[in-house]
Amino acid sequence: MEWVETTGRTVDEAKEAALDELGVDETDAEFDVVAEPGIGLFGRLRSEARVRARVRPTAPRAKEDRRDRRRRERGSKSGTSAESPSSTETAGESDPAAGSAAGMKPERVPEMAAPASSRRDDRRPPAGRQRTAESRNNGRREGTQVEVALEEQGRIAEEFLRQLATEFGVAASISLTQPSEDTVDLQMEGADLGLLIGPKGATLLAIQDLTRTVVHNRTGANNGRIHVDIGGYRQRRAEALARFAVQVATAVQQSGARTALEPMSAADRKVVHDAITDIDGVSTVSEGEDPHRRVVVLPAGS
């Protein structure tokens, strides 16, 4: 039997994929782990696990069985009765169904040529395994909308952040609030959290993205928004950014010249837009492509 190679986020997932491909139970397959999954910073998956698998070969018949069969064949040709094993053993050797009943595994019988559709049906995994795979992937297919309670999403996100703080060796408390019906805010407070914030909050944004990914992978949820703040950094930055945006808008009012700000994340650009939207005589637009997308403050009528 030829080997098939499959991948997965974990070795177990790769094995499951191989079993689905082969259409056999785990006890009837043998595996060779080609590569373990590569884990990067913050637990992010760098490379998937790779596994080779094939149907476990049937053990060859013992030499004694082959000799007994030849003696029986010679005896039948000469008309004499050669010594033979018990009727149960004989039936087990000549009839695969009887062999199974006697606890013996029959040799694999070569399949006759069949239509492609029939061969595909034969390779399908057992119904129980198929239902398990479908339920495990439920809600994770693109375009599927799965509603998961925000309380459940917040609990998973909080658990992940606690594990993350432990891995970094920092003591932190995590509070969870729900400012709106579709938003969950998680606040991490403690000493020496600068490493989790990073320059200009870059690490914080990565942690927030990773938290959302973990929640989605575990629940399949496509509803709600999860916001993560560490040490109040995002709140302080939003307030400072809003003040700066008002100053830029005032300067544009006086000079009549458009001013482009430095590239920002989508969250920071929203803060700038919101801060300037009610100021008369100026407007804002976003230009460029991420990660170089920026806000431009324009005089009215431009």
QUIVENJO-V923233 format. One record per residue. N is the residue number from 1. SS is DSSP state (H for helix, E for strand, - for the rest). PHI is phi in degrees with one decimal (NA if undefined). OMEGA is omega as a letter, one per 40 degrees, with the letter a starting at -180 (* if undefined). Layout:
# QUIVENJO-V923233
<<N;SS;PHI;OMEGA> <N;SS;PHI;OMEGA>>
This chain:
# QUIVENJO-V923233
<<1;-;NA;a> <2;-;-72.9;i> <3;-;-80.9;i> <4;E;-118.8;a> <5;E;-117.8;a> <6;E;-132.4;i> <7;E;-126.9;i> <8;E;-170.0;i> <9;-;-64.8;i> <10;-;-130.6;i> <11;H;-62.7;a> <12;H;-63.3;i> <13;H;-64.9;i> <14;H;-64.0;i> <15;H;-65.5;i> <16;H;-59.0;i> <17;H;-63.3;i> <18;H;-66.2;i> <19;H;-63.8;i> <20;H;-63.9;i> <21;H;-67.6;a> <22;H;-80.0;a> <23;-;72.2;i> <24;-;-129.9;i> <25;-;-79.6;a> <26;H;-61.6;a> <27;H;-69.7;a> <28;H;-101.3;a> <29;E;-129.1;i> <30;E;-126.7;a> <31;E;-122.8;i> <32;E;-137.4;a> <33;E;-76.1;a> <34;E;-77.8;a> <35;E;-153.1;i> <36;-;-76.9;i> <37;-;-65.6;i> <38;E;-93.9;a> <39;E;-107.9;a> <40;-;-103.5;a> <41;H;-63.5;i> <42;H;63.2;i> <43;H;79.0;a> <44;-;-68.0;a> <45;E;-76.3;i> <46;E;-87.2;a> <47;E;-148.8;a> <48;-;-84.5;i> <49;E;-71.8;i> <50;E;-123.9;a> <51;E;-133.6;i> <52;E;-104.3;a> <53;E;-146.4;i> <54;E;-155.2;i> <55;E;-67.3;a> <56;-;-61.2;a> <57;-;-62.1;i> <58;-;-74.6;a> <59;-;-64.3;i> <60;-;-65.2;a> <61;-;-67.9;a> <62;-;-63.2;a> <63;H;-58.9;a> <64;H;-61.0;a> <65;H;-65.0;a> <66;H;-65.2;i> <67;H;-65.1;i> <68;H;-61.1;a> <69;H;-64.6;i> <70;H;-63.8;i> <71;H;-64.0;a> <72;H;-65.8;i> <73;H;-65.1;i> <74;H;-64.6;a> <75;H;-64.9;a> <76;H;-68.2;i> <77;H;-70.0;a> <78;H;-85.3;i> <79;-;84.8;i> <80;-;-101.9;a> <81;-;-93.5;i> <82;-;-86.6;i> <83;-;-63.0;a> <84;-;-138.1;i> <85;-;-70.6;a> <86;-;-62.5;a> <87;H;-60.7;i> <88;H;-64.1;a> <89;H;-67.0;a> <90;H;-62.8;i> <91;H;-64.2;a> <92;H;-66.0;a> <93;H;-81.1;a> <94;H;-92.2;a> <95;-;-122.3;a> <96;H;-57.9;a> <97;H;-65.0;i> <98;H;-66.5;i> <99;H;-61.6;i> <100;H;-64.1;a> <101;H;-65.5;a> <102;-;-86.5;i> <103;-;88.1;a> <104;-;-100.2;i> <105;-;-90.8;a> <106;-;-66.3;i> <107;-;-67.6;i> <108;-;-67.1;a> <109;-;-89.8;i> <110;-;-57.3;a> <111;-;-79.5;i> <112;-;-76.9;i> <113;-;-58.5;a> <114;-;-134.5;i> <115;-;-57.5;a> <116;H;-57.6;a> <117;H;-63.1;i> <118;H;-66.1;i> <119;H;-63.8;i> <120;H;-64.8;i> <121;H;-63.2;a> <122;H;-64.8;a> <123;-;-87.1;i> <124;-;-66.3;i> <125;-;-69.5;i> <126;-;-55.4;a> <127;H;-57.8;a> <128;H;-62.6;i> <129;H;-66.7;a> <130;H;-65.4;i> <131;H;-64.3;i> <132;H;-64.3;i> <133;H;-63.9;a> <134;H;-66.1;a> <135;H;-69.0;i> <136;H;-68.5;a> <137;-;-95.7;a> <138;-;-60.8;i> <139;-;85.9;a> <140;-;-102.3;i> <141;-;-79.0;a> <142;-;-61.0;i> <143;-;91.4;i> <144;-;-83.3;i> <145;-;-101.8;i> <146;-;-122.8;i> <147;-;-92.2;i> <148;-;-124.0;a> <149;-;-56.2;a> <150;H;-62.5;i> <151;H;-61.1;i> <152;H;-68.0;i> <153;H;-62.8;i> <154;H;-63.8;i> <155;H;-64.4;i> <156;H;-66.4;i> <157;H;-63.2;i> <158;H;-64.1;i> <159;H;-61.3;i> <160;H;-64.2;a> <161;H;-65.3;i> <162;H;-64.3;i> <163;H;-63.3;i> <164;H;-63.6;i> <165;H;-61.2;i> <166;H;-63.8;i> <167;H;-62.5;i> <168;H;-84.4;i> <169;-;70.9;i> <170;-;-116.9;i> <171;-;-93.3;a> <172;E;-144.8;i> <173;E;-105.3;a> <174;E;-124.8;i> <175;E;-113.6;a> <176;E;-124.3;i> <177;E;-131.1;i> <178;E;-126.7;a> <179;E;-66.4;i> <180;E;-144.9;a> <181;-;-71.7;a> <182;-;-126.0;a> <183;E;-135.3;i> <184;E;-122.4;i> <185;E;-108.1;i> <186;E;-118.5;a> <187;E;-111.1;i> <188;E;-106.5;a> <189;E;-123.9;i> <190;E;162.6;i> <191;-;-91.1;i> <192;-;56.7;i> <193;-;-100.2;a> <194;H;-58.1;a> <195;H;-64.2;a> <196;H;-84.0;i> <197;H;-93.5;i> <198;-;77.4;a> <199;H;-63.7;a> <200;H;54.5;i> <201;H;74.6;a> <202;H;-63.6;i> <203;H;-67.4;i> <204;H;-59.4;i> <205;H;-63.0;i> <206;H;-64.7;i> <207;H;-64.3;i> <208;H;-63.8;i> <209;H;-62.0;a> <210;H;-67.0;i> <211;H;-61.8;i> <212;H;-61.9;i> <213;H;-64.4;i> <214;H;-61.1;a> <215;H;-62.5;a> <216;H;-66.3;a> <217;H;-65.1;a> <218;H;-84.5;a> <219;H;-117.7;a> <220;-;74.4;a> <221;-;-66.3;i> <222;-;-120.8;i> <223;-;-115.8;i> <224;-;82.9;i> <225;E;-126.0;i> <226;E;-117.2;i> <227;E;-115.1;i> <228;E;-119.8;i> <229;E;-128.6;a> <230;E;-124.9;i> <231;-;61.6;a> <232;-;69.7;a> <233;H;-62.1;a> <234;H;-65.8;i> <235;H;-65.1;i> <236;H;-64.3;i> <237;H;-65.1;a> <238;H;-62.6;i> <239;H;-66.5;i> <240;H;-66.4;a> <241;H;-67.5;i> <242;H;-64.9;i> <243;H;-62.8;i> <244;H;-63.0;a> <245;H;-62.9;i> <246;H;-65.2;i> <247;H;-63.8;i> <248;H;-64.0;a> <249;H;-62.8;i> <250;H;-63.4;i> <251;H;-64.3;i> <252;H;-67.7;i> <253;H;-57.5;a> <254;H;-77.9;a> <255;H;-92.0;a> <256;-;73.5;a> <257;-;-106.5;i> <258;-;-67.5;a> <259;E;-132.5;i> <260;E;-98.7;i> <261;-;-87.8;i> <262;-;-69.5;i> <263;-;-56.8;a> <264;-;-138.9;i> <265;-;-73.7;a> <266;H;-60.6;a> <267;H;-65.2;i> <268;H;-69.3;i> <269;H;-63.0;i> <270;H;-64.4;i> <271;H;-60.8;a> <272;H;-64.7;i> <273;H;-57.7;a> <274;H;-65.4;a> <275;H;-70.9;a> <276;H;-99.4;a> <277;-;-58.1;a> <278;-;-98.1;i> <279;-;-90.6;a> <280;-;-71.7;i> <281;-;87.8;i> <282;E;-140.1;i> <283;E;-145.3;a> <284;E;-133.2;i> <285;E;-140.3;i> <286;E;-106.6;a> <287;E;-131.0;i> <288;-;93.7;i> <289;-;-115.0;i> <290;-;-59.8;e> <291;-;-90.8;a> <292;-;-105.9;a> <293;-;-71.0;a> <294;E;-138.6;i> <295;E;-94.6;i> <296;E;-117.2;i> <297;E;-94.8;a> <298;E;-117.0;i> <299;E;-69.3;a> <300;-;-58.4;i> <301;-;88.6;a> <302;-;-80.3;*>>
